[in-house]
Structures are given as structure tokens and as C-alpha cells.
């Protein structure tokens, strides 16, 4: 029964989140707490000595920044809004929940944890500069204000659970071992967080579409292609470093809530539909990966 639930839980969570977006979106403030808790459980499987940057991570960072510029330049002649929507889905950092899905898929958690921390820290420096060149937004928002917003929203969720896991390993090793053996809890916490996140994003997409269904369909199609391409490329590169799962999650699973805020701050607000829809696509990919793993 548990095996069956794990196969279809994400799909059920996505469906519930879409159908009951009005009711569930009010619980959005609890998402950071759920993320921190599930990351703490996942990080209990990681040793600090395993968290280090490698050439593999530097290649992914290059793809993230160079790729976002190339995507923008390629699509811009056809539509500025679609180009911005696509670009932010490549530029933005790895999702804070990526280590959890990586653990479920049997990937290298330490590799994803290292990349998630570095990519989110770098985007705090790079995004305000990068996006202010492209967009006309950001007036009245200083570089320091943007950096501090990103840092305080993202880094505590990533770093505090890791520090807590290290503390438990040193001070309370018996409790640490029990938490380490209860990894399934992090999956169900992620399911709850995902349901609320999908509800919040569904509400956002509906409220900000303004009946521009043609534009919405175009953004949806482009971001779907980008999502699939990033997971595929990440896994392809990862296989060369014996990190297939980690590569896919590092490059494909994005911090979309942060992407929405950055787009609305620096770019055309309508372009934030891109990362809004990317939430759905990346979690459908995650569902497929988990379903395939449990099937095999």
C-alpha cells in the first residue's frame, strides 16, 4: 500500500492543489517551515565532508547563466514577454526541496545540497544585476535590498536544517540515527508543501492571466520545453560524473517562488506566469521519475 501511495502521491497533491487553490492557498506561509523540517530529515543522511563543489557543479552554473542569456536572445525577436518568462526559468537557482526528491530517487544528496546552497547564494548577487539590464523594473529597489531579500528568504531554509543535522549527529547520535531511518517522513512533508505551493501558484496564474489565453498557452509550451530540456541535459551531464539523478534535479528543479518575485520586481510582471507554470511542469517530471522508479 505504501509503495502504491509513493507512486501516485505527487500527482494527487498536484491535482488537489489545482482543484482547491482558493481554499489551500491561505496556508502558503507554512511552506518555509515544512521545507526546513523535511530538509533537516534529508540532511541527516549527509556528511559535511561530502558537501563540496566539483567541476560538475561549475559546468551546471555555466549552463545556468550562459544558457539563460542565449534563451532570452533567441526568443526575444518573437516576444519580449515570452523571452523573459523563458529566461528566468533557466537563470533561477535550484529549488530548496531538490535534495528531498534526490534522496527519494536514490541520488547524491550531498551534491544537490552543495549546488542548491551555492546557486541560491550566487543568484542573490547575479540576478539583480542581470535582470536590471534586461528589464525596466527594479526602480527604487537597491542591489542590497534585493540581495538581502533573497538571502533571508532562501539561505535560512537551506543552511539551518543542515546545521541542525550536524548538531544532532554530534550531540544526539541516537536521535540522529532514528531520524536518518525515517526518510519517508520528508517525502510526505514535501507532498503537503507541494499541495499548498501548487494551490498558491494556481491562484496566482489565474489572477494574473487577464484573459490573454494565447500568450498563456505560448508561455506554457515554451516553459514546458525548457523544463524537459533542463532535466534531460542535467541527467545527461550527470551521467558522465556518476550523478545522473543529481544532475537532473540540480538543473531542472527550480526555486520558482523566488523566480516569480524577481520577475515581478525587475521584468514585465506578466512574464512571471513562466515560473508559475514551471512549478507544474517540474513536479509532473518529478512525479514521472518517482512513478518510474517505483514501477521498476
Secondary structure as the mmCIF struct_conf table of DSSP 4:
data_model
#
loop_
_struct_conf.conf_type_id
_struct_conf.id
_struct_conf.beg_label_comp_id
_struct_conf.beg_label_asym_id
_struct_conf.beg_label_seq_id
_struct_conf.end_label_comp_id
_struct_conf.end_label_asym_id
_struct_conf.end_label_seq_id
HELX_RH_AL_P HELX_RH_AL_P1 UNK A 2 UNK A 19
TURN_TY1_P TURN_TY1_P1 UNK A 20 UNK A 20
HELX_RH_AL_P HELX_RH_AL_P2 UNK A 21 UNK A 24
HELX_RH_3T_P HELX_RH_3T_P1 UNK A 25 UNK A 30
HELX_RH_AL_P HELX_RH_AL_P3 UNK A 31 UNK A 43
TURN_TY1_P TURN_TY1_P2 UNK A 44 UNK A 45
HELX_RH_3T_P HELX_RH_3T_P2 UNK A 48 UNK A 50
HELX_RH_AL_P HELX_RH_AL_P4 UNK A 55 UNK A 76
TURN_TY1_P TURN_TY1_P3 UNK A 77 UNK A 78
HELX_RH_AL_P HELX_RH_AL_P5 UNK A 80 UNK A 91
BEND BEND1 UNK A 92 UNK A 92
HELX_LH_PP_P HELX_LH_PP_P1 UNK A 93 UNK A 93
STRN STRN1 UNK A 94 UNK A 94
HELX_LH_PP_P HELX_LH_PP_P2 UNK A 95 UNK A 95
TURN_TY1_P TURN_TY1_P4 UNK A 96 UNK A 97
HELX_RH_AL_P HELX_RH_AL_P6 UNK A 98 UNK A 104
TURN_TY1_P TURN_TY1_P5 UNK A 105 UNK A 106
HELX_RH_AL_P HELX_RH_AL_P7 UNK A 109 UNK A 134
BEND BEND2 UNK A 136 UNK A 136
TURN_TY1_P TURN_TY1_P6 UNK A 139 UNK A 140
HELX_RH_AL_P HELX_RH_AL_P8 UNK A 143 UNK A 171
HELX_RH_AL_P HELX_RH_AL_P9 UNK A 173 UNK A 180
TURN_TY1_P TURN_TY1_P7 UNK A 181 UNK A 181
TURN_TY1_P TURN_TY1_P8 UNK A 183 UNK A 183
HELX_RH_AL_P HELX_RH_AL_P10 UNK A 184 UNK A 208
TURN_TY1_P TURN_TY1_P9 UNK A 210 UNK A 211
HELX_RH_AL_P HELX_RH_AL_P11 UNK A 213 UNK A 240
TURN_TY1_P TURN_TY1_P10 UNK A 241 UNK A 242
HELX_RH_AL_P HELX_RH_AL_P12 UNK A 244 UNK A 252
BEND BEND3 UNK A 253 UNK A 253
STRN STRN2 UNK A 254 UNK A 254
HELX_RH_AL_P HELX_RH_AL_P13 UNK A 256 UNK A 266
BEND BEND4 UNK A 267 UNK A 267
HELX_RH_3T_P HELX_RH_3T_P3 UNK A 269 UNK A 272
HELX_RH_AL_P HELX_RH_AL_P14 UNK A 273 UNK A 295
#
